């Protein structure tokens, strides 16, 4: 959707955090947001992350962009978002509260 793409590009230009999990990072690739950034996605979508350096990490954090691989990585993905928006202390506290080891 062009409107969503415009908002994503605007957020990227303004250095606002963007996050995408599973196959969703391909949208960021389509709009050029991943150029020169490390990113990850669900296996098989690597080529769709246009301009990105693909990494096989549970979560990839690169210059205001957080990407993750899929449902099995949802907790570390969520904690990475919390850490960037609220702080490491809060992310650690939430991780501890949900018994995330």
Order of alpha helices (4+ residues) and beta strands (2+ residues): alpha-beta-alpha-beta-beta-beta-beta-alpha-alpha
